[in-house]
């Protein structure tokens, strides 16, 4: 049977895997930048051990071709590290190697995969005595031994009861609890020897593929550094992010205090009718944090508060709730948006490829903003601009003028709020307070599978785009790649320059968002270019029980910014 591997026509034999074909074509290089890690067929990701033609059937038998091959019409795209899907395959494989190393050296230790730190993944390693820098060095050496040994990683399909029994015997009780909520009668695992695990997605064919990494010791764990996206043949440089890490740790500690650290915990609360109490406490925690930040702003006597964060992090609600807390202190805050300082659409410089980067800081009239901020802080009256999004033009018609005094802090929300280029030299930095807002999810699927912060923000964005603009899920997904690239370039590099961080994630929100998003997901056809992403979201949400508790969610909750019912603009 003829397949097209990266548009190369090749005859594939019965029982031959994609890995066999890749090697036959000479595409299995030793350099990670060019080495295939997995494959895509008809919008789905498959391991390279996938066999396109079943053994024991004639080529003329339509059942010989597997479902995905038929759907893809024989076209196979190889996924390398430069592709985000290839990066996810690599990370899963790297984590398997690390967990196997811990198992070999410190079998009594428990590993919890927590959160991303730049291009790394922070993992807490719980053992007595605590892990040391020397232990981390030994773990890195063991990881490199496992990579050099190039152990095969075999995917196995188990009956769900068999999978539960095996994980229970291995002491992975978190996976046992999650699988008890699984709605399918089977479960796929990856295995080497007697170690079985799964990372809810495909992995590379063997441990030798995870050849580029480094380990860095922290107070109570290890950071695994992934390959540098700009040069995948070397590990990314580790750069500590104390502000972001403190935000994650605080939320993780709170999750443990509320006995809601993994999805099974949340499902238990929904099933037992205790989700409402969790909502009340989680919302109270948010209010307490807004109050604490307002206290800090007043104590510092800040005149302007700059709020920034990635898409769908809840910046607008946070700005409004912070204004409320400042009023408790007797202040009279004024809320401004950097969006009103956009330059006219037809004046935005083009990128080298002829496109417009709407996330670029040059879309903001930095000079006008700096001039008006200086004037306002000096007690002068200014005419504020207003951006007309329908006409894509900035309007200054005299309808908005502003003059403030010492008791009127400016609360300014926008994408570039933390960018140092935004502030002119004339502004006293000591009178500026910078707040970073993001949804730092600390709820895990299980101990070895974190929920990425981008996943929750994407769910929020999909629901908001549909609820407020009637946008299809495919439209949102078509824009998401550009949004993410803008965040990587214009937001994340400056997050550690903030004076404070606010974590807008709500541990209960996936159970609420599921109700809003599931009908939208079901409308996406298999021939859609976004079907794989949609299918992945469906698989993810299938682990959550839906919670019909919207009457419990306050009208000023961050979540209301996305599901509707926010009362700030009434």
Residue pairs with C-beta under 8 A, 6 or more apart in sequence:
1 11
1 12
1 52
1 53
1 59
1 64
1 65
1 74
2 9
2 10
2 11
2 12
2 74
3 9
3 10
3 12
3 21
3 52
3 69
3 74
3 75
3 76
4 10
4 74
4 75
4 76
5 18
5 21
5 22
5 25
5 27
5 76
5 78
6 27
6 76
6 77
6 78
7 75
8 25
10 21
10 24
10 25
12 21
12 52
12 53
13 53
14 53
14 54
14 55
14 56
14 57
14 59
14 64
15 51
15 53
15 54
15 55
16 51
16 52
16 53
17 48
17 49
17 50
17 51
18 39
18 46
18 48
18 49
18 50
18 51
18 52
18 76
19 28
19 48
19 49
19 205
22 28
22 36
22 48
22 78
27 36
27 78
28 35
28 36
29 35
31 233
32 81
32 90
32 209
32 211
32 212
32 227
32 232
32 233
33 80
33 81
33 82
33 231
33 232
33 233
34 80
35 80
35 81
35 209
36 48
36 78
36 79
36 80
37 48
37 79
37 80
37 81
37 86
37 89
37 90
37 93
37 204
37 209
38 45
38 46
38 47
38 48
38 78
38 79
38 85
38 86
38 89
38 202
38 203
38 204
39 45
39 46
39 47
39 48
39 50
39 76
39 77
39 78
39 79
40 46
40 76
40 77
40 78
40 79
40 85
40 532
41 50
41 68
41 69
41 71
41 72
41 75
41 76
41 77
42 68
42 71
42 72
42 526
42 531
43 526
43 528
43 529
43 530
43 531
43 532
43 535
44 68
44 531
44 532
44 535
45 79
45 85
45 89
45 201
45 202
45 532
46 68
46 202
47 155
47 202
47 203
47 204
47 205
48 204
48 205
49 154
49 155
49 205
50 66
50 68
51 66
52 65
52 66
52 69
52 76
53 59
53 64
53 65
53 66
53 69
54 63
54 64
54 66
57 63
57 64
58 64
62 70
71 526
79 85
79 86
79 89
80 86
81 87
81 90
81 227
81 229
81 232
82 229
82 232
85 532
87 226
87 229
88 201
89 201
89 202
89 203
89 204
90 204
90 209
90 210
90 226
90 227
91 121
91 226
92 199
92 201
92 202
92 203
93 153
93 203
93 204
93 207
93 209
93 210
94 210
94 213
94 224
94 226
95 113
95 121
95 199
95 224
95 448
96 153
96 190
96 192
96 197
96 199
96 203
96 207
96 210
97 143
97 146
97 147
97 207
97 210
98 111
98 123
98 139
98 143
98 215
98 222
98 224
99 111
99 195
99 197
99 448
100 146
100 192
100 195
100 207
101 139
101 142
101 143
101 146
102 109
102 111
102 125
102 139
103 195
104 142
104 146
105 135
105 138
105 139
105 142
106 125
106 127
106 131
106 135
108 127
109 125
109 126
109 127
109 131
110 125
110 126
110 127
110 447
111 123
111 124
111 125
111 126
111 447
111 448
112 123
112 124
112 126
112 444
112 447
112 448
113 121
113 123
113 444
113 447
113 448
113 449
113 450
114 121
114 122
114 123
114 124
114 221
114 248
114 252
114 442
114 444
114 450
115 121
115 122
115 245
115 248
115 440
115 441
115 442
115 450
115 453
116 122
116 450
116 452
116 453
117 223
117 238
117 240
117 241
117 244
117 245
118 236
118 238
118 239
118 241
119 225
119 226
119 227
119 228
119 229
119 236
120 216
120 223
120 224
120 225
120 226
120 236
120 238
121 223
121 224
121 226
121 450
122 218
122 221
122 222
122 223
122 245
122 248
123 221
123 222
123 223
123 224
124 220
124 221
125 131
125 220
125 221
125 222
126 220
130 220
131 217
131 220
131 221
131 222
132 217
133 217
135 217
136 215
136 216
136 217
136 222
137 215
137 217
139 215
139 222
140 214
140 215
143 210
143 213
143 215
146 207
147 207
147 208
147 210
147 211
148 208
149 207
149 208
150 206
150 207
150 208
151 192
151 193
151 206
151 207
151 208
152 192
152 205
152 206
153 190
153 191
153 192
153 203
153 204
153 205
153 206
153 207
154 190
154 191
154 192
155 188
155 189
155 190
155 203
156 188
156 189
156 190
156 191
156 196
157 186
157 187
157 188
158 166
158 186
158 187
158 188
158 189
159 185
159 186
159 187
160 179
160 182
160 184
160 185
160 186
160 187
163 179
163 186
163 187
163 189
164 176
164 179
164 180
166 189
166 196
167 173
167 175
167 176
167 179
167 196
168 176
170 196
172 197
172 446
172 447
174 262
174 264
174 444
174 446
174 447
175 198
175 446
175 447
175 448
177 262
177 264
177 446
178 262
178 263
178 264
178 445
178 446
178 543
179 187
180 264
181 263
181 264
181 267
181 543
181 545
182 542
182 543
183 542
187 198
188 198
189 196
189 197
189 198
190 196
190 197
190 198
190 199
190 203
191 197
192 207
197 448
199 448
199 449
200 445
200 449
200 539
200 540
201 536
204 210
212 226
212 227
212 232
212 233
212 234
212 235
213 224
213 225
213 226
213 227
213 235
214 224
214 225
214 235
214 238
215 222
215 223
215 224
215 225
216 222
216 223
216 225
216 238
223 238
225 235
225 236
225 237
225 238
226 235
226 236
227 233
227 234
227 235
227 236
228 234
228 235
228 236
228 237
229 236
241 495
241 496
242 496
243 436
243 495
243 496
243 498
243 501
244 440
244 495
244 496
244 501
246 501
247 438
247 440
247 501
247 502
247 503
248 440
248 442
248 503
250 503
251 440
251 442
251 503
251 505
252 261
252 442
254 285
255 261
255 442
255 443
255 507
258 278
258 281
258 282
258 507
259 265
260 266
260 269
260 278
260 443
260 507
261 442
261 443
261 444
262 443
262 444
262 445
262 446
262 447
263 443
263 444
263 445
263 446
263 510
263 543
263 544
264 446
266 275
266 278
266 443
266 507
266 508
266 510
266 511
266 544
266 545
267 511
267 543
267 544
267 545
268 274
269 275
269 278
269 508
270 511
270 545
270 546
270 547
271 545
275 508
275 511
275 547
275 549
275 552
276 549
276 552
278 507
278 508
279 506
279 508
279 549
279 552
279 553
280 552
282 506
282 507
282 508
283 506
283 553
283 554
283 557
286 321
286 504
286 506
286 557
286 558
287 321
289 502
289 503
290 318
290 321
290 322
290 324
290 325
290 502
291 325
291 328
293 322
293 325
293 435
293 500
293 502
294 322
294 325
294 326
294 328
294 329
295 329
296 433
296 499
296 500
297 305
297 322
297 326
297 409
297 433
298 326
298 329
298 331
300 430
300 433
301 431
302 409
302 431
302 432
302 433
303 377
303 406
303 409
303 410
303 431
303 432
304 373
304 377
304 409
304 410
304 411
304 412
304 427
304 431
304 432
304 433
305 322
305 333
305 409
305 410
305 411
305 412
305 432
305 433
305 434
305 435
306 412
306 414
306 417
306 418
306 422
306 432
306 433
306 434
306 435
307 315
307 318
307 319
307 322
307 411
307 412
307 413
307 414
307 417
307 435
307 437
308 315
308 413
308 414
308 415
308 416
308 417
308 418
308 419
308 434
308 435
308 436
308 437
308 491
308 494
308 498
309 315
309 318
309 436
309 437
309 438
309 491
309 504
310 438
310 457
310 487
310 491
310 492
311 457
311 461
311 483
311 487
312 439
312 457
312 458
312 460
312 461
312 464
312 562
313 437
313 438
313 439
313 457
313 504
314 437
314 439
314 504
314 558
314 561
315 413
315 414
315 437
316 413
316 561
316 568
317 504
317 556
317 557
317 558
317 560
317 561
317 566
317 568
318 413
318 435
318 437
318 502
318 504
318 558
319 335
319 411
319 413
320 335
320 556
320 568
321 556
322 333
322 411
322 435
323 333
323 335
323 411
324 556
326 333
326 409
326 411
327 333
330 407
331 407
331 408
331 409
332 407
332 408
333 408
333 409
333 410
333 411
334 402
334 404
334 408
334 409
334 410
334 411
335 411
335 413
336 384
336 410
336 411
336 412
336 413
337 412
337 413
337 414
338 364
338 369
338 412
338 413
338 414
338 415
338 416
338 417
338 422
339 387
339 414
340 384
340 385
340 386
340 387
340 394
341 364
341 365
341 366
341 368
341 369
341 385
341 387
341 394
341 414
342 363
342 364
342 365
342 387
342 394
343 362
343 363
343 364
343 365
343 394
344 392
344 393
344 394
345 356
345 392
345 393
346 392
348 356
348 358
348 360
348 362
348 363
349 362
350 356
351 357
357 363
357 486
358 482
358 486
359 415
359 482
359 483
359 485
359 486
359 487
359 489
359 490
360 486
360 490
361 416
361 419
361 421
361 422
361 490
364 414
364 416
364 422
365 385
365 394
366 421
366 422
368 385
369 422
370 422
370 423
370 424
370 426
370 427
371 424
372 382
372 384
373 410
373 423
373 424
373 427
374 424
374 426
374 427
375 381
375 382
376 382
376 402
376 403
376 404
376 410
377 404
377 427
377 428
377 431
379 403
379 404
379 405
380 403
381 401
381 402
381 403
382 401
382 402
382 403
383 396
383 398
383 400
383 401
384 396
384 400
384 401
384 402
385 394
385 395
385 396
385 400
386 394
386 395
386 396
386 397
386 399
386 400
387 393
387 394
387 395
388 394
388 395
404 410
415 486
415 490
415 491
416 422
416 490
417 434
417 435
418 434
418 436
418 491
418 494
418 495
418 497
418 498
419 490
419 494
420 494
420 497
423 429
423 432
433 499
433 500
434 497
434 498
434 499
434 500
435 498
435 499
435 500
435 501
435 502
436 495
436 498
436 500
436 501
436 502
437 501
437 502
437 504
438 453
438 495
438 501
438 502
438 503
438 504
439 453
439 456
439 457
439 460
439 503
439 504
439 505
440 453
440 501
440 503
440 505
441 450
441 451
441 452
441 453
441 455
441 456
441 505
442 505
442 507
443 451
443 505
443 507
443 510
444 450
444 451
445 451
445 540
445 543
451 510
451 540
453 505
454 484
455 537
455 540
456 505
456 509
456 510
458 476
458 480
458 537
459 510
459 513
459 517
459 537
460 509
460 513
460 561
460 562
461 476
461 480
461 483
461 562
462 473
462 476
462 477
462 517
462 520
463 513
463 516
463 517
463 562
463 563
464 561
464 562
464 563
465 471
465 475
465 476
466 472
466 473
466 476
466 516
466 520
467 516
467 562
467 563
467 564
468 564
472 520
473 517
473 520
473 521
473 523
473 524
473 530
473 534
474 524
474 528
474 529
474 530
477 530
477 533
477 534
478 530
495 501
504 558
506 557
506 558
506 559
508 547
509 559
510 541
510 544
511 544
511 545
511 546
511 547
512 547
512 549
512 550
512 553
512 559
512 563
513 559
513 562
513 563
514 541
514 544
514 546
514 547
515 546
515 547
515 548
516 563
517 537
517 541
518 538
518 541
518 546
521 534
521 537
521 538
521 541
524 530
524 531
524 534
525 531
528 534
550 563
550 565
553 559
553 560
553 563
553 565
554 560
555 565
555 566
555 567
556 566
556 567
556 568
560 566
560 567
